[in-house]
């Protein structure tokens, strides 16, 4: 598959890194330093403007997918439109799929949408996807990640087991989970474990649980205390991510929201759009301000400024001053493990939504949802089985499924099922699978 990526920033670089082993990848980047970094991936790197028709027309032939992920919305949209127009003027060429990264709320109001009428097959807003992810996990004190599958019929939540947790030392079989919930994986330091009943839970384990959303609501009692009636939330930074997140939280009846933003004009602008939030003009690293606002009483402090370093400092200050849970945005992917290493409860990156959508398009037919977890060490994938899928029509205990992969849930019509060994997958079943990165190509063969 030939893929053209426009923009070699964090998002573009990681898409290229994920696709380059099995695809023909070309990056167009006008910044010399970013282009040289991308050149280390053993791909073709062109220095130039990716929205320039002359540049595109020279390399567009035989292209399957064009992904525009520069930091400028208009450049990304124009690049997609231009690619479509060039391809349509050459009827002997194959059809090109286009993806544009967009942040401006004037262009997009959901994490992923289609704007085919203007030449963009998929428009992705990483900031809105990040805000939606953080809002999803605020209801559970121990949750550090969350994702929905099968149009909301299946939910994945990742929990961190604190050293003080009552679960430390217990066996998996001692967990009192609802029948329609399953622990699909445990991350322990550098190890990934697909657990059995006699495996012992240890401090600092990360446990991935998949199940029906209504059954997952009771897991707060298993993995940590339930949130009090009023969930006190402090957001530091009200740029694009902060504002998207504030809008989502502001709608919740059980949320008490405060926002700290250092730009006075932005405070005034946001105050006019949010009904229930208290907007404070100040610096999120100001100890006096944090103490005045009783940060020690906060259930969650979320630092989402445009500076990774400032987010780290704000979150650490919040933790030191007594906040129950701290979340920090990190645009640089190599910061994510570092943030969690020094005590941040959850480090989040806006790039993952874009990377996941691109991977979904390049991995083949049948994939509906894909999410990477634990720094791309594993993935949870939702496939739709077809009549031609090799996995259809056989009991699962007769299928030689690769090691490092586990079928978590199957959605058949309105029913959500945890499949056992004698279960037979049928045409149109939606199958949610946990997989280590090493097993993904093998799994794909069962659904072709």
Residue pairs with C-beta under 8 A, 6 or more apart in sequence:
1 19
1 22
1 23
1 24
1 64
1 65
1 362
2 23
2 24
2 25
2 26
2 62
2 63
2 64
2 65
3 19
3 23
3 24
3 25
3 26
3 63
3 64
3 65
3 66
3 67
3 358
3 362
4 26
4 27
4 28
4 50
4 56
4 59
4 60
4 63
4 65
4 66
4 67
4 83
5 12
5 15
5 16
5 25
5 26
5 27
5 28
5 67
5 69
6 12
6 27
6 28
6 29
6 50
6 51
6 66
6 67
6 68
6 69
6 70
6 75
6 76
6 79
7 27
7 28
7 29
7 50
7 68
7 69
7 70
7 71
7 76
7 101
8 16
8 27
8 29
8 31
8 34
8 35
8 37
8 38
8 45
9 34
9 69
9 70
9 71
10 331
10 332
10 333
10 349
10 351
11 69
11 101
11 126
11 351
11 354
11 355
12 27
12 29
12 38
12 67
12 69
12 70
13 34
13 37
13 38
13 41
14 333
14 351
14 355
15 67
15 69
15 354
15 355
15 358
16 25
16 27
16 38
16 41
16 43
17 41
18 355
18 358
18 359
18 376
19 25
19 358
19 359
19 362
20 41
20 42
20 43
22 441
23 362
25 41
25 43
25 44
26 43
26 44
26 45
26 46
26 59
27 35
27 38
27 43
27 44
27 45
27 46
28 46
28 47
28 48
28 49
28 50
28 55
28 56
29 35
29 38
29 45
29 46
29 47
29 48
29 50
30 47
30 48
30 49
30 50
32 47
35 45
35 47
38 45
39 45
46 55
46 59
48 55
49 55
49 75
50 56
50 68
50 70
50 75
50 79
51 68
51 75
51 78
51 79
51 82
53 82
53 85
53 86
56 79
56 82
56 83
56 86
57 86
60 66
60 83
60 86
60 87
60 93
60 96
61 90
61 93
62 93
62 94
63 83
63 87
63 94
63 96
64 94
64 96
64 97
65 96
65 97
65 98
65 99
65 358
65 361
65 362
66 79
66 80
66 83
66 96
66 97
66 98
66 99
67 98
67 99
67 354
67 358
68 75
68 76
68 77
68 79
68 80
68 98
68 99
68 100
68 101
69 76
69 99
69 100
69 101
69 354
70 76
70 79
70 101
73 100
73 101
73 102
73 103
73 104
73 107
76 100
76 101
76 102
77 100
77 102
77 107
77 118
77 119
77 120
79 100
80 98
80 99
80 100
80 118
80 119
80 120
80 121
81 118
81 119
81 120
82 119
83 96
83 98
83 119
84 96
84 98
84 119
85 119
87 93
87 94
87 95
87 96
97 121
97 122
97 361
98 119
98 120
98 121
98 122
99 120
99 121
99 122
99 123
99 124
99 354
99 357
99 358
99 361
100 115
100 120
100 122
100 123
100 124
101 124
101 125
101 126
101 354
102 108
102 123
102 124
102 125
103 125
103 126
103 127
103 240
105 240
105 244
107 115
107 123
108 123
108 125
108 128
109 128
110 125
110 128
111 124
111 125
111 128
111 129
111 132
111 353
112 122
112 123
112 124
112 125
112 129
112 353
112 357
113 122
113 123
114 120
114 121
114 122
114 123
115 123
122 357
122 361
124 353
124 354
124 357
125 353
126 350
126 351
126 352
126 353
126 354
127 240
127 241
127 244
127 350
128 244
129 350
129 352
129 353
130 241
130 244
130 245
130 329
130 348
130 349
130 350
130 353
131 241
131 244
131 245
131 247
131 248
132 244
132 248
133 145
133 146
133 147
133 348
134 245
134 302
134 327
134 348
135 245
135 248
135 249
136 146
136 147
136 148
137 143
137 144
137 145
137 146
137 157
137 346
138 227
138 231
138 233
138 249
138 255
138 300
139 220
139 227
139 231
140 146
140 157
140 159
140 219
140 220
140 223
140 224
140 227
141 220
141 224
141 225
141 226
141 227
141 299
141 324
141 325
142 159
142 160
142 161
142 162
142 165
142 220
142 223
142 224
143 157
143 158
143 159
143 223
144 158
144 159
144 160
144 206
144 345
144 346
145 156
145 157
145 158
145 346
145 373
146 155
146 156
146 157
146 158
147 155
147 156
147 369
147 371
147 380
148 154
148 155
148 156
148 213
148 369
149 155
149 156
149 368
149 369
149 380
149 382
149 409
149 430
149 432
150 368
150 369
150 382
150 409
150 411
150 416
150 430
150 432
152 213
153 212
153 213
153 411
153 416
153 430
154 210
154 211
154 212
154 213
154 382
154 408
154 409
154 411
154 416
154 432
155 210
155 211
155 212
155 213
155 216
156 184
156 208
156 209
156 210
156 371
156 380
156 432
157 208
157 209
157 216
157 219
158 206
158 207
158 208
158 209
158 373
158 374
159 206
159 207
159 209
159 219
159 223
159 224
160 204
160 205
160 206
160 345
161 167
161 168
161 201
161 202
161 203
161 204
161 205
161 206
161 207
161 223
162 203
162 204
162 224
163 203
163 204
165 203
165 223
165 224
167 175
167 201
167 222
167 223
168 201
168 202
168 203
169 200
169 201
169 202
170 200
170 201
171 197
171 198
171 199
171 200
171 201
172 183
172 195
172 196
172 197
172 198
172 199
172 200
172 201
173 197
173 198
175 183
175 222
176 222
177 183
177 209
177 211
177 215
177 219
177 222
178 211
178 212
178 215
178 218
179 215
179 418
180 211
180 212
180 215
180 416
180 418
181 209
181 210
181 211
181 212
181 215
181 216
181 219
182 209
182 210
182 211
182 408
182 409
182 418
183 195
183 207
183 208
183 209
184 194
184 208
184 209
184 210
184 380
184 406
184 408
184 434
185 192
185 193
185 194
185 195
185 207
185 208
185 378
185 406
185 434
186 192
186 193
186 194
186 195
186 199
186 201
186 205
186 206
186 207
186 208
187 193
187 205
187 206
187 207
187 208
187 374
187 377
187 378
188 202
188 204
188 205
188 206
189 204
192 374
192 377
192 378
192 404
192 436
193 199
194 404
194 406
194 434
201 207
206 374
207 223
208 373
208 380
208 434
209 216
209 219
210 380
210 408
210 409
210 432
210 434
211 409
212 416
220 226
220 227
227 254
227 299
228 299
229 254
230 254
230 255
230 256
231 252
231 254
231 255
231 256
231 299
231 300
232 256
232 258
232 297
232 298
232 299
232 300
233 249
233 255
233 256
233 257
233 258
233 298
233 299
233 300
233 301
233 302
234 257
234 258
234 259
234 260
234 293
234 295
234 298
234 300
234 301
234 302
234 318
234 323
235 242
235 245
235 246
235 249
235 257
235 258
235 259
235 260
235 302
235 304
236 242
236 259
236 260
236 284
236 301
236 302
236 303
236 304
236 305
236 311
236 314
237 260
237 261
237 284
237 303
237 304
237 305
237 306
237 310
237 311
237 329
238 246
238 259
238 261
238 266
238 267
238 270
238 279
239 266
239 304
239 305
239 306
241 304
241 329
241 350
242 259
242 261
242 302
242 304
242 305
243 270
243 273
245 302
245 304
246 257
246 259
246 270
246 274
246 277
247 273
247 274
249 255
249 257
249 277
250 257
250 274
250 275
250 276
250 277
255 276
257 274
257 276
257 277
257 278
258 277
258 278
258 280
258 293
259 270
259 274
259 277
259 278
259 279
259 280
260 280
260 282
260 283
260 284
260 289
260 293
261 267
261 270
261 279
261 280
261 281
261 282
262 281
262 282
262 283
262 284
263 281
264 281
267 279
267 280
267 281
270 277
270 279
271 277
271 279
280 289
280 293
282 289
283 289
284 290
284 303
284 305
284 310
284 314
284 317
285 310
285 313
285 314
285 317
287 317
287 321
290 317
290 318
290 321
291 321
295 301
295 317
295 318
295 321
295 322
295 323
296 321
296 322
296 323
297 322
298 318
298 323
298 324
299 323
299 324
299 325
300 323
300 324
300 325
300 326
300 327
301 314
301 315
301 318
301 319
301 323
301 325
301 326
301 327
302 326
302 327
302 328
302 329
303 310
303 311
303 312
303 314
303 315
303 318
303 326
303 327
303 328
303 329
304 311
304 328
304 329
305 311
305 314
305 329
308 328
308 329
308 330
308 331
308 332
308 335
311 328
311 329
311 330
312 328
312 330
312 335
312 339
312 342
312 344
314 328
315 326
315 327
315 328
315 339
315 344
316 326
316 342
316 343
316 344
318 326
319 326
319 343
319 344
319 345
325 345
325 346
326 344
326 345
326 346
327 344
327 345
327 346
327 347
327 348
328 339
328 344
328 346
328 347
328 348
329 347
329 348
329 349
329 350
330 336
330 339
330 347
330 348
330 349
331 349
331 350
331 351
333 349
333 351
333 375
335 347
336 347
336 349
336 375
337 347
337 375
339 347
340 346
340 347
352 371
352 372
355 372
356 370
356 371
356 372
357 370
359 370
359 372
360 367
360 368
360 369
360 370
363 370
363 440
363 444
364 444
364 447
364 448
365 386
365 447
365 448
366 383
366 384
366 385
366 386
366 389
366 447
366 448
367 381
367 382
367 383
367 447
368 382
368 383
368 384
368 430
369 381
369 382
370 379
370 380
370 381
370 382
371 379
371 380
372 378
372 379
373 379
373 380
376 437
377 436
377 437
378 434
378 435
378 436
378 437
379 434
379 435
379 437
379 440
380 408
380 432
380 433
380 434
380 435
381 432
381 433
381 435
381 440
381 443
382 430
382 431
382 432
382 433
383 389
383 430
383 431
383 433
383 447
384 428
384 429
384 430
384 431
385 391
385 392
385 425
385 426
385 427
385 428
385 429
385 430
385 431
385 447
386 392
386 427
386 428
386 447
387 427
388 448
389 425
389 427
389 446
389 447
389 448
390 445
390 446
390 447
390 448
391 399
391 425
391 431
391 446
391 447
392 425
392 426
392 427
392 429
393 424
393 425
393 426
394 424
394 425
395 421
395 422
395 423
395 424
396 407
396 419
396 420
396 421
396 422
396 423
396 424
396 425
397 421
397 422
399 446
401 407
401 443
401 446
402 435
402 439
402 442
402 443
403 439
404 435
404 436
404 438
404 439
405 433
405 434
405 435
405 436
405 439
405 442
405 443
406 433
406 434
406 435
407 419
407 431
407 432
407 433
408 418
408 432
408 433
408 434
409 416
409 417
409 418
409 419
409 431
409 432
410 416
410 417
410 419
410 423
410 425
410 429
410 430
410 431
410 432
411 417
411 429
411 430
411 432
412 426
412 428
412 429
412 430
417 423
419 425
425 431
431 447
433 443
435 443
